[in-house]
Amino acid sequence: MAEILALVEARLRTALGEPDARAAVTFLGTDRIEVLRFADGDAGGTLVRYATLGMSAQPMGDPTVVVSDPVRGPRAELVLTVRGGLVPTDQVLRPLAVLGASPQVEGLVVSPGASLDVGEPLWPGAPFSSVLVAEPGGLVEDLELADPMDPVRFLPLLPMTPNEAAWKRVHGAAALQERWLARGTDLRDPRRASVALD
């Protein structure tokens, strides 16, 4: 487990640079989940990325299986990107850790197209309490592990307003992403309003 997390952190550092802050959260009956904060110097310090570290230590498995496979199964970490300095987004550390622990706590298999809800604003005053899990590979490449382990995928999170989350449940993730794209929605804006869904 420690070896996997060392490789994961090295991949994050290669892709995002050195973290400028980190926090750890431990939930009863689960492994520790850390959240690393990266400020994007190439963008003049305007983008801040938060990445979980610890979710990939164990493979995600079907909660209905009596004995879970300790080696095989999907592995992932979560990455959230927002514009920094506009609102107190650093308060997202605990909600992100909650999402990172959800496979252990709730038996979830987190994959692209899924919705994850923390039941409260992602940070104080945030118009979002849930996120859409997007396709990996753009920002941080998958991390291949020794056979027979699955690679670690770094899944981007896209904050959703309650209206967007409800619309996505009816129309699907692809339709919501198409709507965002068609309307030129800045998904990194921590203060953005819901996209028009008429």
C-alpha positions as CSV (number, residue, x, y, z in Angstrom):
1,M,0.0,0.0,0.0
2,A,2.7,2.5,1.0
3,E,4.6,1.7,-2.2
4,I,1.6,2.4,-4.4
5,L,0.9,5.7,-2.7
6,A,4.6,6.7,-3.1
7,L,4.2,6.1,-6.8
8,V,0.9,7.9,-6.9
9,E,2.4,11.0,-5.2
10,A,5.4,10.9,-7.5
11,R,3.0,10.9,-10.5
12,L,1.1,13.9,-9.1
13,R,4.3,15.8,-8.5
14,T,5.5,15.1,-12.0
15,A,2.2,16.3,-13.5
16,L,1.3,19.2,-11.1
17,G,4.5,20.3,-9.4
18,E,5.3,20.4,-5.7
19,P,2.3,20.6,-3.4
20,D,2.2,23.7,-1.3
21,A,-0.1,22.3,1.4
22,R,-1.5,18.9,2.4
23,A,-4.1,17.7,4.9
24,A,-4.9,14.3,6.2
25,V,-8.3,12.9,7.3
26,T,-9.0,9.5,8.9
27,F,-12.5,8.2,9.1
28,L,-13.4,5.4,11.5
29,G,-12.6,2.0,9.9
30,T,-10.8,3.4,6.9
31,D,-7.3,4.1,5.8
32,R,-6.1,7.7,5.9
33,I,-6.9,10.0,3.0
34,E,-4.7,12.9,2.3
35,V,-5.6,15.9,0.1
36,L,-2.7,17.7,-1.6
37,R,-2.9,21.3,-2.8
38,F,-1.1,22.5,-5.9
39,A,-0.9,26.1,-7.1
40,D,-0.4,26.4,-10.9
41,G,2.5,28.7,-11.3
42,D,2.2,28.5,-15.1
43,A,-1.1,30.2,-14.9
44,G,0.2,33.0,-12.7
45,G,-1.0,31.2,-9.6
46,T,-4.6,31.5,-10.6
47,L,-5.4,27.8,-10.7
48,V,-5.5,25.6,-7.7
49,R,-5.6,21.9,-7.9
50,Y,-6.6,19.5,-5.1
51,A,-5.8,15.8,-5.4
52,T,-6.6,13.0,-3.1
53,L,-3.9,10.6,-2.0
54,G,-4.9,7.3,-0.4
55,M,-8.0,6.3,-2.3
56,S,-6.0,4.1,-4.6
57,A,-4.3,2.1,-1.9
58,Q,-7.0,-0.5,-2.1
59,P,-8.9,-1.5,-5.3
60,M,-12.5,-0.6,-5.4
61,G,-14.8,-3.6,-5.4
62,D,-18.4,-4.7,-5.7
63,P,-19.9,-4.3,-2.2
64,T,-22.1,-7.3,-2.7
65,V,-19.1,-9.7,-3.0
66,V,-18.5,-11.6,0.3
67,V,-14.7,-11.6,-0.1
68,S,-13.2,-8.7,-1.9
69,D,-10.1,-9.1,-4.1
70,P,-7.2,-7.3,-2.4
71,V,-5.2,-7.0,-5.6
72,R,-7.5,-6.7,-8.6
73,G,-10.1,-4.0,-9.2
74,P,-10.2,-0.4,-10.3
75,R,-8.0,2.2,-8.5
76,A,-8.4,5.9,-8.6
77,E,-7.6,9.3,-7.1
78,L,-9.7,12.5,-7.5
79,V,-8.5,15.8,-8.8
80,L,-10.4,19.1,-8.5
81,T,-9.3,22.3,-10.3
82,V,-10.6,25.8,-9.4
83,R,-9.6,29.4,-9.8
84,G,-7.8,30.4,-6.6
85,G,-8.2,33.6,-4.5
86,L,-11.9,34.2,-5.3
87,V,-13.5,32.3,-2.4
88,P,-12.2,30.1,0.4
89,T,-11.8,26.9,-1.7
90,D,-9.2,25.4,0.7
91,Q,-12.2,24.4,2.8
92,V,-12.8,21.7,0.2
93,L,-10.1,19.5,1.8
94,R,-12.5,17.6,4.1
95,P,-15.3,17.1,1.5
96,L,-12.7,15.8,-0.9
97,A,-11.4,13.4,1.7
98,V,-14.9,12.2,2.3
99,L,-15.3,11.5,-1.4
100,G,-11.9,9.8,-1.5
101,A,-13.0,7.5,1.4
102,S,-16.4,6.7,-0.2
103,P,-15.2,3.4,-1.8
104,Q,-14.1,2.1,1.6
105,V,-17.0,3.5,3.6
106,E,-19.9,3.0,1.1
107,G,-18.5,0.4,-1.2
108,L,-18.7,2.7,-4.2
109,V,-16.9,2.1,-7.4
110,V,-16.1,5.6,-8.6
111,S,-16.0,5.9,-12.4
112,P,-16.4,8.5,-15.2
113,G,-20.0,9.7,-15.5
114,A,-20.8,9.1,-11.8
115,S,-22.2,11.8,-9.5
116,L,-20.8,12.2,-6.0
117,D,-22.6,14.3,-3.4
118,V,-21.2,15.4,0.0
119,G,-24.5,16.7,1.2
120,E,-23.2,20.2,2.0
121,P,-21.4,23.0,0.1
122,L,-18.0,22.0,-1.1
123,W,-16.7,25.1,0.7
124,P,-18.4,27.9,2.6
125,G,-21.0,29.6,0.4
126,A,-20.3,27.3,-2.6
127,P,-23.2,26.8,-5.0
128,F,-22.1,23.2,-5.3
129,S,-22.6,20.1,-3.1
130,S,-21.9,17.5,-5.7
131,V,-19.5,16.8,-8.5
132,L,-19.5,15.0,-11.8
133,V,-16.7,12.5,-12.3
134,A,-15.0,13.2,-15.7
135,E,-12.8,11.1,-18.0
136,P,-9.2,10.7,-16.8
137,G,-6.0,11.1,-18.8
138,G,-6.0,14.8,-19.7
139,L,-4.2,16.4,-16.7
140,V,-2.5,13.4,-15.0
141,E,-1.8,10.2,-16.9
142,D,-2.9,6.8,-15.6
143,L,-0.2,5.2,-13.4
144,E,0.5,1.6,-14.5
145,L,1.1,-0.8,-11.6
146,A,2.6,-4.3,-11.6
147,D,0.4,-7.1,-12.9
148,P,-2.2,-8.2,-12.0
149,M,-3.1,-4.8,-10.4
150,D,-5.2,-2.3,-12.4
151,P,-3.7,1.1,-13.2
152,V,-4.4,4.1,-11.0
153,R,-6.7,6.6,-12.8
154,F,-6.7,10.2,-11.9
155,L,-10.4,11.3,-12.2
156,P,-11.2,15.0,-12.7
157,L,-14.1,16.3,-10.6
158,L,-16.5,18.9,-12.1
159,P,-18.6,20.8,-9.5
160,M,-22.4,20.7,-10.2
161,T,-25.1,22.9,-8.9
162,P,-28.2,21.2,-7.5
163,N,-30.2,22.0,-10.7
164,E,-27.4,20.6,-12.9
165,A,-27.2,17.4,-10.7
166,A,-30.9,16.9,-11.1
167,W,-30.8,17.5,-14.8
168,K,-27.9,15.1,-15.1
169,R,-29.9,12.4,-13.4
170,V,-32.6,12.7,-16.1
171,H,-30.5,13.4,-19.2
172,G,-27.1,11.8,-18.4
173,A,-23.5,13.0,-17.9
174,A,-22.7,13.4,-21.6
175,A,-25.7,15.7,-22.2
176,L,-24.7,17.9,-19.2
177,Q,-21.2,18.1,-20.5
178,E,-22.4,19.0,-23.9
179,R,-24.6,21.8,-22.4
180,W,-21.6,23.2,-20.5
181,L,-19.5,23.2,-23.6
182,A,-22.2,24.7,-25.8
183,R,-22.7,27.6,-23.3
184,G,-19.0,28.1,-22.7
185,T,-19.3,27.4,-19.0
186,D,-16.2,28.0,-17.0
187,L,-16.2,24.9,-14.8
188,R,-13.2,26.2,-12.8
189,D,-15.1,29.3,-11.6
190,P,-15.9,28.6,-7.9
191,R,-18.7,31.3,-8.0
192,R,-20.4,30.3,-11.3
193,A,-24.1,30.0,-11.7
194,S,-25.9,27.0,-13.0
195,V,-25.8,26.6,-16.8
196,A,-29.2,27.3,-18.5
197,L,-31.0,24.0,-18.7
198,D,-34.2,25.0,-20.6
